[in-house]
Amino acid sequence: MNMNEKLILALDVADYSYAVELVDTFSPYIEIFKVGLELHTIAGPKIVEAIHKKGRKVFLDLKFHDIPNTVAKAGIAAARSGVFMFNIHASGGLAMMQKCRDEVVNVCLAENISKPMIIAVTVLTSMSQDVLKHEIGIQHSLKTQVRHLAGLALKAGIDGVVASALEAALIRSHCGRGFLIVTPGIRPSWAGTDDQHRMMTPKKALQAGADYLVMGRAILNHANPEQAVKRILEEMAQA
């Protein structure tokens, strides 16, 4: 896999036209673009269609978390839209993940469409150990929680997880090769931290076992975004 297939650009913007402009600008360097809650709420499915028309892939980052039947139906809708990857919350439980996976597989086979990769969110990279314990009420360690949820996703037949690169080696050891690890919270050494607490550089994230790196503000907020992407891809190639 080439480095430009491993780097996912997060289109965390509030304008459809600007998002399409970004896809045009970065398509020479990047294969996959992330559409998250803000952009999808504003632009709807047409942003997914626009990215596909540019010949690029979509990671639909809507983090489905609901009763099993609702999540399964949302997953089917995502599959029919042709996205490359979408995510659900592992904390929704085994039955929710299994039902989503099974029904998406069945529809894709019946309708002869490509099955998107389904990945499960473990613990958000914005969440600290203190928040996990004192606000959410989970008493064991953050790493133990990530390991547990990754194992649950594997048991459910999910393709992989979203997790901090700091837990990538732990997940790889627990879940084995072939289990995808998608890592947000990636920051080059020359970028700020924003609201992420558990971060790693692109090179170190790949060395730790990450398959895909999700980056947004570190690129888009740079004085020269295209140059930033080139520097990041060069760093990734050294992993």
C-alpha positions in Angstrom: 0.0 0.0 0.0 1.4 3.4 -1.0 1.7 6.1 1.6 -1.0 8.2 -0.1 -3.4 5.3 0.5 -2.6 5.3 4.2 -3.1 9.0 4.9 -6.7 10.1 5.3 -7.5 13.8 5.1 -10.3 14.9 7.5 -12.6 17.3 5.8 -13.6 18.9 9.1 -15.1 22.0 7.5 -18.5 23.7 7.5 -19.0 24.4 3.8 -19.8 22.0 0.9 -18.0 24.0 -1.8 -14.9 24.4 0.3 -14.8 20.7 1.0 -15.0 19.9 -2.7 -12.2 22.5 -3.3 -10.1 20.7 -0.8 -10.7 17.3 -2.5 -9.6 18.9 -5.8 -6.5 20.4 -4.2 -5.3 17.2 -2.4 -6.4 14.5 -4.8 -2.9 14.3 -6.3 -1.6 13.3 -2.9 -4.4 11.6 -1.0 -6.8 8.7 -1.9 -9.2 8.8 1.1 -11.2 11.7 2.5 -13.0 11.7 5.9 -16.5 13.1 6.0 -17.5 13.7 9.6 -20.5 14.9 11.6 -20.3 18.6 10.8 -19.8 18.3 7.1 -22.3 15.5 6.6 -24.9 17.4 8.7 -24.4 20.5 6.5 -24.0 18.9 3.1 -25.6 15.5 3.4 -25.0 12.6 1.0 -24.1 14.9 -1.9 -20.6 15.4 -0.4 -20.0 11.7 -0.6 -21.2 11.6 -4.2 -18.9 14.6 -5.0 -15.9 12.8 -3.6 -16.7 9.7 -5.6 -17.1 11.7 -8.8 -13.5 12.9 -8.2 -12.4 9.3 -8.2 -11.5 9.3 -4.5 -12.7 7.2 -1.5 -14.7 8.2 1.5 -14.3 7.3 5.2 -17.7 8.1 6.6 -17.0 9.1 10.2 -20.4 9.3 11.8 -19.7 6.9 14.7 -23.1 5.1 14.7 -24.2 4.2 18.2 -27.8 3.1 18.8 -29.9 0.0 19.1 -28.7 -2.8 16.9 -31.5 -2.5 14.3 -31.0 1.2 13.8 -27.2 0.9 13.5 -27.6 -2.0 11.0 -29.9 0.1 8.8 -27.5 3.0 9.0 -24.7 0.7 8.0 -26.7 -0.6 5.0 -27.3 3.0 3.9 -23.6 3.7 4.1 -22.8 0.6 2.1 -25.3 1.6 -0.6 -23.7 5.0 -0.8 -20.5 3.4 -1.8 -18.2 4.5 1.0 -14.9 2.8 1.4 -15.1 2.8 5.2 -17.5 3.7 8.0 -17.4 3.5 11.8 -19.6 2.5 14.7 -19.0 2.7 18.5 -17.6 -0.5 20.0 -19.2 0.6 23.3 -22.6 -0.1 21.6 -21.9 -3.8 22.4 -21.4 -7.1 20.7 -24.9 -7.6 19.5 -25.0 -4.1 17.8 -21.7 -4.7 16.1 -22.6 -8.2 14.9 -25.9 -7.2 13.6 -24.5 -4.2 11.6 -21.7 -6.4 10.2 -24.0 -9.3 9.3 -26.7 -7.2 7.6 -24.2 -5.1 5.7 -22.5 -8.3 4.4 -25.9 -9.8 3.4 -27.0 -6.7 1.5 -23.7 -6.3 -0.3 -23.9 -9.9 -1.4 -27.5 -9.7 -2.5 -27.0 -6.4 -4.4 -23.6 -7.2 -5.7 -22.0 -4.1 -4.2 -18.6 -3.7 -2.5 -18.6 -4.2 1.2 -17.2 -1.2 3.0 -14.7 -1.7 5.8 -16.5 -1.4 9.2 -14.4 -0.1 12.0 -15.2 0.4 15.7 -14.3 3.3 17.8 -12.7 2.3 21.1 -11.9 5.3 23.2 -11.9 8.8 21.7 -8.4 10.3 21.4 -9.8 13.5 23.1 -10.5 11.5 26.3 -8.1 11.3 29.1 -7.7 8.7 31.9 -9.2 11.1 34.3 -12.3 11.7 32.2 -12.8 8.0 31.6 -12.7 7.3 35.3 -14.3 10.2 37.0 -16.9 11.3 34.4 -17.7 8.1 32.4 -17.3 5.9 35.5 -15.0 3.2 34.0 -12.6 2.3 36.8 -10.0 0.3 35.0 -7.2 1.9 32.9 -7.7 3.5 29.5 -5.5 1.0 27.9 -7.4 -1.9 29.4 -10.6 -0.4 28.1 -9.2 0.0 24.6 -7.9 -3.6 24.6 -11.2 -4.9 25.8 -13.3 -3.0 23.1 -10.8 -3.9 20.3 -11.2 -7.6 21.3 -15.0 -7.2 21.4 -14.9 -5.7 17.9 -12.8 -8.6 16.6 -15.2 -11.1 18.1 -18.1 -9.3 16.3 -16.3 -9.7 13.0 -15.6 -6.0 12.6 -12.7 -5.2 10.2 -10.8 -3.1 12.7 -10.9 -0.2 15.2 -10.3 3.5 15.6 -7.8 4.1 18.4 -5.0 6.3 19.4 -1.6 5.3 18.0 -0.4 5.0 21.6 -2.5 1.9 21.8 -1.7 0.5 18.3 1.0 -1.9 19.5 -1.3 -3.2 22.2 -4.2 -3.7 19.8 -1.9 -5.4 17.2 -0.6 -7.8 19.8 -4.1 -8.6 21.1 -6.0 -8.8 17.8 -3.3 -9.9 15.3 -2.4 -9.0 11.8 -5.2 -8.2 9.3 -7.2 -6.3 11.9 -7.2 -2.7 10.8 -6.1 0.1 13.1 -7.1 3.6 12.1 -5.5 6.3 14.1 -6.6 9.9 14.6 -4.6 12.2 16.9 -1.7 12.2 14.5 0.5 15.3 14.7 3.8 16.1 13.0 6.4 17.4 15.4 6.0 20.9 13.9 2.2 21.0 14.5 0.1 22.0 17.6 -1.9 19.6 19.7 -5.4 21.2 19.5 -7.8 19.2 21.7 -6.2 15.8 21.3 -4.6 14.2 24.4 -3.3 10.9 23.1 -1.1 11.7 20.1 1.8 10.4 18.0 3.8 11.5 15.0 3.0 9.9 11.6 6.3 7.9 11.5 5.9 6.5 15.0 2.3 5.7 14.5 3.0 3.5 11.5 5.9 1.8 13.3 3.5 1.1 16.2 1.2 -0.8 13.9 -1.3 1.7 12.5 -2.7 1.0 9.1 -4.4 4.4 8.3 -3.6 7.8 9.7 -6.3 10.5 10.0 -5.1 14.1 9.8 -7.0 17.4 9.4 -6.1 20.6 11.2 -2.3 19.9 11.1 -2.6 20.1 7.3 -5.4 22.5 6.7 -4.2 25.1 9.3 -0.7 25.0 7.9 0.6 28.1 6.1 1.2 25.9 3.0 -1.1 22.9 3.2 0.2 21.1 0.1 3.8 21.4 1.4 2.6 20.0 4.8 1.1 16.9 3.0 4.3 16.3 1.1 6.3 16.5 4.3 4.0 14.2 6.1 4.1 11.6 3.3 7.9 11.8 3.3 7.9 11.2 7.0 5.6 8.2 6.6 7.8 6.7 3.9 10.6 6.5 6.5 8.6 4.3 8.8 
